[in-house]
Amino acid sequence: MRVALLGGTGNLGKGLALRLAILGHEIVVGSRKEEKAKSKAEEYRKIAGEARITGMRNEEAAKSCEVAILTIPWEHAIKMAKELKHILRDKIVVSPLVPVSKGDGGFTYDSSKSAAEMVAEVLESEKVVSAFHTVPAARFANLDEKFDWDVPVCSDDDASKKVVIKLISEIEGLRPLDAGPLSNSRLVESLTPLILNIMHFNSMGELGVKFL
Amino acid sequence: MRVALLGGTGNLGKGLALRLAILGHEIVVGSRKEEKAKSKAEEYRKIAGEARITGMRNEEAAKSCEVAILTIPWEHAIKMAKELKHILRDKIVVSPLVPVSKGDGGFTYDSSKSAAEMVAEVLESEKVVSAFHTVPAARFANLDEKFDWDVPVCSDDDASKKVVIKLISEIEGLRPLDAGPLSNSRLVESLTPLILNIMHFNSMGELGVKFL
């Protein structure tokens, strides 16, 4: 499957690029700047070996893919969704986005509506799938890291949800869990500030989540 | 330590009564009706052996304890907090309460303010501690059940939080995790509808949570 990582130059993009490419998927790393996308793709190729990883501007990356994962910071996501709406509205779009900020008492969830629902509104698309919020990005990007994490997944489109659930289930150590329609994404996204608080108040490193 | 389980006749109350009593704590099971409290206490004593478990009306139970755990359904909690305010405002009060309801798309979190903060407002107390929201009650009440679950804990009063964290850490298979001040309780309480959705959409039984 051809997967684009839009803004895929951070740790979540790196982890997804490496781990999906190793499985045989064709990865397109997207960035606002073509040069940065190409150099990151080269860096990832060196780690992943023979894997098919290329770099392109976000727009070209979006055009070329079947599944686009929005691996960019939340504050840039809505602007990008608006700019690429004409391309992304027909694709499966995965939102790992979380509107989180830090206040006096710790991290808080900042929005009355989920990031995934806001993206779906902008794109006027049902094919938005919410996933990967709680995957610890730096650990995930390190191929030596072993883990056993759950990935709650929300979407209003069953076919798109199935594709993403299958993709997640292929990655060793990740278990996708259906968390219902996109309106439930707020509950999933709220896990991220909770985990950041637990890391902060207990002086712990990056943490994922497991339901058991 | 003398622990009251106010409305302790359900599964969370039963699990806490059994598991804390076995550790040597003195347990008071509270109910609106004295007769029901006494019969539940007798039932729990039979399971827990030599343990000190007694039954009383909620008011008497609250008076007699050092720590009161509100093991009643959310819809009755605020009314009880108001009725017992004169007693509970000086005690450590633990809120496992979650304002949850079921809509078309699954379970939702119902409130802009956390249950724990609402209880603290009613009691005009800083000694409210939020905990136990994600402990699967029926499994917890079964002493044959083995588990490895995390329990996020919030409070504005460090001394009260420490007491509750120590209590949780004594129970085998539970790991308390400091999740910050009471204003973070909403993020913890939101875990419950998320877990209920995951159980529902994946046809799974009761689940707890672990951060790893």
Chai-1 contact restraints between the chains, C-beta under 6 A:
chainA,res_idxA,chainB,res_idxB,connection_type,confidence,min_distance_angstrom,max_distance_angstrom,comment,restraint_id
A,G105,B,G180,contact,1.0,0.0,6.0,A-B,restraint_1
A,G105,B,P181,contact,1.0,0.0,6.0,A-B,restraint_2
A,G105,B,S183,contact,1.0,0.0,6.0,A-B,restraint_3
A,G105,B,N184,contact,1.0,0.0,6.0,A-B,restraint_4
A,G106,B,G180,contact,1.0,0.0,6.0,A-B,restraint_5
A,G106,B,N184,contact,1.0,0.0,6.0,A-B,restraint_6
A,L177,B,I198,contact,1.0,0.0,6.0,A-B,restraint_7
A,L177,B,N202,contact,1.0,0.0,6.0,A-B,restraint_8
A,D178,B,F201,contact,1.0,0.0,6.0,A-B,restraint_9
A,D178,B,N202,contact,1.0,0.0,6.0,A-B,restraint_10
A,A179,B,N197,contact,1.0,0.0,6.0,A-B,restraint_11
A,A179,B,I198,contact,1.0,0.0,6.0,A-B,restraint_12
A,G180,B,G105,contact,1.0,0.0,6.0,A-B,restraint_13
A,G180,B,G106,contact,1.0,0.0,6.0,A-B,restraint_14
A,G180,B,N197,contact,1.0,0.0,6.0,A-B,restraint_15
A,G180,B,F201,contact,1.0,0.0,6.0,A-B,restraint_16
A,P181,B,G105,contact,1.0,0.0,6.0,A-B,restraint_17
A,S183,B,G105,contact,1.0,0.0,6.0,A-B,restraint_18
A,N184,B,G105,contact,1.0,0.0,6.0,A-B,restraint_19
A,N184,B,G106,contact,1.0,0.0,6.0,A-B,restraint_20
A,N184,B,N197,contact,1.0,0.0,6.0,A-B,restraint_21
A,L187,B,S190,contact,1.0,0.0,6.0,A-B,restraint_22
A,L187,B,P193,contact,1.0,0.0,6.0,A-B,restraint_23
A,L187,B,L194,contact,1.0,0.0,6.0,A-B,restraint_24
A,S190,B,L187,contact,1.0,0.0,6.0,A-B,restraint_25
A,S190,B,S190,contact,1.0,0.0,6.0,A-B,restraint_26
A,P193,B,L187,contact,1.0,0.0,6.0,A-B,restraint_27
A,L194,B,L187,contact,1.0,0.0,6.0,A-B,restraint_28
A,N197,B,A179,contact,1.0,0.0,6.0,A-B,restraint_29
A,N197,B,G180,contact,1.0,0.0,6.0,A-B,restraint_30
A,N197,B,N184,contact,1.0,0.0,6.0,A-B,restraint_31
A,I198,B,L177,contact,1.0,0.0,6.0,A-B,restraint_32
A,I198,B,A179,contact,1.0,0.0,6.0,A-B,restraint_33
A,I198,B,F211,contact,1.0,0.0,6.0,A-B,restraint_34
A,F201,B,D178,contact,1.0,0.0,6.0,A-B,restraint_35
A,F201,B,G180,contact,1.0,0.0,6.0,A-B,restraint_36
A,N202,B,L177,contact,1.0,0.0,6.0,A-B,restraint_37
A,N202,B,D178,contact,1.0,0.0,6.0,A-B,restraint_38
A,L207,B,F211,contact,1.0,0.0,6.0,A-B,restraint_39
A,V209,B,F211,contact,1.0,0.0,6.0,A-B,restraint_40
A,K210,B,K210,contact,1.0,0.0,6.0,A-B,restraint_41
A,K210,B,L212,contact,1.0,0.0,6.0,A-B,restraint_42
A,F211,B,I198,contact,1.0,0.0,6.0,A-B,restraint_43
A,F211,B,L207,contact,1.0,0.0,6.0,A-B,restraint_44
A,F211,B,V209,contact,1.0,0.0,6.0,A-B,restraint_45
A,L212,B,K210,contact,1.0,0.0,6.0,A-B,restraint_46
